[in-house]
Amino acid sequence: MSELTLLVLRLSFLVLLWAFVFAIVYALRSDLFGQRVRKVKEADAASPSPAAVPVSASAAAAAAAAPTGPIGSMPAAASAAPTLSPSLGREIAGTGNARAIVVTSGTKAGAEFPLGNDEITIGRSSDSAIVIRDDYTSTHHARLMLWNGQWMLQDLDSTNGTFLDGARVTVPTPVPLNVTVKVGATTFELRR
């Protein structure tokens, strides 16, 4: 090989090595401190474009299966009787019957968080509604959101997964009352 070829190979190996070092440092930084929060201009906040709103595959599938009509609206027949979970046979937590999230085990055992109408994010990030600081919780681990008057649990592609009554959550799933939800090493329940 000529000296020029050998020099080019050495330089490209050095560039590749530094690219790996920067990728590792970026991954560690985002894992320790969370993703950077992008500030939205007021004009963008009023009407975000569809391309600017990230949607996971499971959320897109849930949105495609959603009935048409205003968000959060429920048919009159559905609001009259409690909805039961098909897999667990228990009453689904909704706006009428669930009042709080109660942490049953973990670093915040005994803590109670009131439920409103906003979605609740759970994770290690400081911008999460419920911040859980343990080694098994991802930066943005899970989300509780209202959908047609029912609380739904969605895993946000966490490393260790989110579990509802011992079963891993892969798609947005209705949360029954008083059923254990496990996020990292912390468990909680939705209660009246």
C-alpha positions as CSV (number, residue, x, y, z in Angstrom):
1,M,0.0,0.0,0.0
2,S,1.1,3.5,-0.7
3,E,1.7,6.0,2.2
4,L,-1.2,8.1,1.0
5,T,-3.6,5.2,1.2
6,L,-2.3,4.3,4.6
7,L,-2.7,7.9,5.8
8,V,-6.3,8.1,4.5
9,L,-7.2,4.9,6.3
10,R,-5.7,6.1,9.5
11,L,-7.6,9.4,9.4
12,S,-10.9,7.7,8.5
13,F,-10.4,5.3,11.4
14,L,-9.7,8.2,13.7
15,V,-12.9,10.0,12.5
16,L,-14.9,6.9,13.0
17,L,-13.5,6.4,16.5
18,W,-14.4,10.0,17.5
19,A,-17.9,9.5,16.0
20,F,-18.4,6.5,18.3
21,V,-17.1,8.5,21.3
22,F,-19.5,11.4,20.6
23,A,-22.4,9.0,20.2
24,I,-21.7,7.4,23.6
25,V,-21.3,10.8,25.3
26,Y,-24.6,12.0,23.7
27,A,-26.4,8.8,24.9
28,L,-25.1,9.1,28.4
29,R,-26.0,12.8,28.6
30,S,-29.6,12.2,27.4
31,D,-29.9,9.3,29.8
32,L,-28.6,11.2,32.8
33,F,-30.1,14.7,32.1
34,G,-33.0,13.9,29.7
35,Q,-33.7,15.1,26.2
36,R,-33.4,18.8,25.4
37,V,-36.7,20.5,25.5
38,R,-37.3,22.5,22.4
39,K,-39.1,25.8,23.0
40,V,-42.0,26.3,20.7
41,K,-42.8,29.8,19.3
42,E,-46.3,31.1,20.2
43,A,-47.5,30.9,16.6
44,D,-46.4,27.2,16.4
45,A,-47.9,26.4,19.8
46,A,-51.4,27.6,18.7
47,S,-51.5,25.3,15.7
48,P,-48.7,22.7,15.4
49,S,-48.3,21.2,12.0
50,P,-48.8,17.4,11.7
51,A,-45.1,16.9,10.8
52,A,-44.0,18.7,14.1
53,V,-46.0,16.4,16.4
54,P,-44.2,13.1,17.0
55,V,-46.4,10.0,17.0
56,S,-45.3,6.5,18.0
57,A,-46.5,3.5,16.1
58,S,-48.7,2.3,18.9
59,A,-50.3,5.8,19.3
60,A,-51.0,5.9,15.6
61,A,-52.6,2.5,15.7
62,A,-54.8,3.6,18.6
63,A,-55.7,6.9,16.8
64,A,-56.7,5.0,13.7
65,A,-59.0,2.7,15.7
66,A,-60.6,5.6,17.6
67,P,-64.2,6.3,16.9
68,T,-65.0,9.6,15.1
69,G,-66.3,12.4,17.2
70,P,-64.9,15.0,19.6
71,I,-62.0,13.9,21.7
72,G,-63.0,12.9,25.2
73,S,-66.7,12.5,24.3
74,M,-68.5,9.3,25.3
75,P,-71.7,7.9,24.0
76,A,-74.6,8.3,26.5
77,A,-74.9,4.5,26.9
78,A,-71.2,4.1,27.7
79,S,-71.3,6.8,30.4
80,A,-74.4,5.3,32.1
81,A,-72.8,2.0,33.2
82,P,-69.2,1.3,34.3
83,T,-67.0,-0.2,31.6
84,L,-65.3,-3.5,32.4
85,S,-61.9,-4.5,31.3
86,P,-62.3,-7.5,28.9
87,S,-59.1,-9.1,30.1
88,L,-59.4,-8.4,33.8
89,G,-63.1,-8.2,34.3
90,R,-62.7,-5.0,36.5
91,E,-64.1,-1.5,36.3
92,I,-62.1,0.7,34.0
93,A,-60.7,3.9,35.6
94,G,-62.4,7.0,34.0
95,T,-63.2,10.6,34.7
96,G,-66.2,9.7,36.8
97,N,-64.6,7.1,39.1
98,A,-60.8,7.6,39.4
99,R,-59.6,10.5,41.5
100,A,-55.9,9.8,42.3
101,I,-52.8,7.9,41.5
102,V,-51.5,6.2,44.7
103,V,-47.9,4.9,44.7
104,T,-47.9,1.5,46.5
105,S,-44.2,0.7,46.4
106,G,-40.9,2.2,45.4
107,T,-39.1,5.4,46.3
108,K,-42.3,7.4,46.6
109,A,-44.5,4.8,48.4
110,G,-47.6,6.4,49.9
111,A,-47.5,9.4,47.7
112,E,-50.9,10.4,46.1
113,F,-51.3,12.5,42.9
114,P,-54.7,13.9,42.0
115,L,-56.0,13.1,38.5
116,G,-57.2,16.0,36.3
117,N,-58.0,16.0,32.6
118,D,-54.4,16.3,31.4
119,E,-52.2,13.5,30.4
120,I,-49.6,12.4,33.0
121,T,-46.1,11.4,32.0
122,I,-44.0,9.2,34.2
123,G,-40.2,9.0,34.1
124,R,-36.9,10.2,35.4
125,S,-37.0,13.4,33.4
126,S,-37.6,16.6,35.4
127,D,-40.3,17.6,32.9
128,S,-42.4,14.5,33.8
129,A,-45.6,15.0,35.8
130,I,-44.5,12.1,38.1
131,V,-40.7,12.0,38.5
132,I,-39.4,8.6,39.6
133,R,-35.6,8.4,40.3
134,D,-34.5,4.8,40.0
135,D,-32.2,2.8,37.8
136,Y,-35.0,0.9,36.1
137,T,-37.1,3.9,34.9
138,S,-36.4,5.5,31.5
139,T,-36.2,9.2,31.0
140,H,-39.7,9.2,29.5
141,H,-41.1,5.9,30.6
142,A,-44.9,5.8,30.4
143,R,-48.0,8.0,29.9
144,L,-51.5,8.0,31.4
145,M,-53.9,9.8,29.1
146,L,-57.7,10.3,28.8
147,W,-59.3,8.7,25.8
148,N,-63.1,8.7,25.5
149,G,-63.4,9.3,29.2
150,Q,-61.1,6.3,30.1
151,W,-57.6,6.4,31.5
152,M,-55.2,4.7,29.1
153,L,-51.7,3.5,29.8
154,Q,-49.1,3.8,27.1
155,D,-45.4,2.7,27.3
156,L,-43.1,5.3,25.7
157,D,-40.6,2.7,24.3
158,S,-39.0,2.3,27.7
159,T,-36.1,-0.1,28.1
160,N,-37.5,-2.1,31.0
161,G,-41.2,-1.9,29.9
162,T,-44.4,-0.9,31.7
163,F,-46.6,-3.6,33.3
164,L,-50.3,-3.6,34.0
165,D,-51.3,-6.4,36.5
166,G,-48.1,-8.3,35.6
167,A,-48.6,-8.1,31.8
168,R,-46.3,-5.9,29.6
169,V,-48.1,-3.0,27.9
170,T,-47.3,-2.8,24.2
171,V,-50.2,-0.7,23.0
172,P,-52.4,1.9,24.8
173,T,-54.4,-0.1,27.3
174,P,-57.3,0.9,29.5
175,V,-56.4,0.9,33.2
176,P,-58.9,-0.7,35.7
177,L,-59.4,0.7,39.1
178,N,-57.1,-0.7,41.9
179,V,-54.9,-2.7,39.5
180,T,-51.1,-2.5,39.9
181,V,-49.2,-0.6,37.3
182,K,-45.4,-1.2,37.4
183,V,-42.9,1.4,36.1
184,G,-39.3,0.5,36.8
185,A,-39.2,-0.5,40.5
186,T,-42.2,1.6,41.4
187,T,-45.8,0.4,41.5
188,F,-49.0,2.5,41.6
189,E,-52.8,2.2,41.3
190,L,-55.6,4.4,40.1
191,R,-58.1,4.8,42.9
192,R,-61.4,6.5,43.7
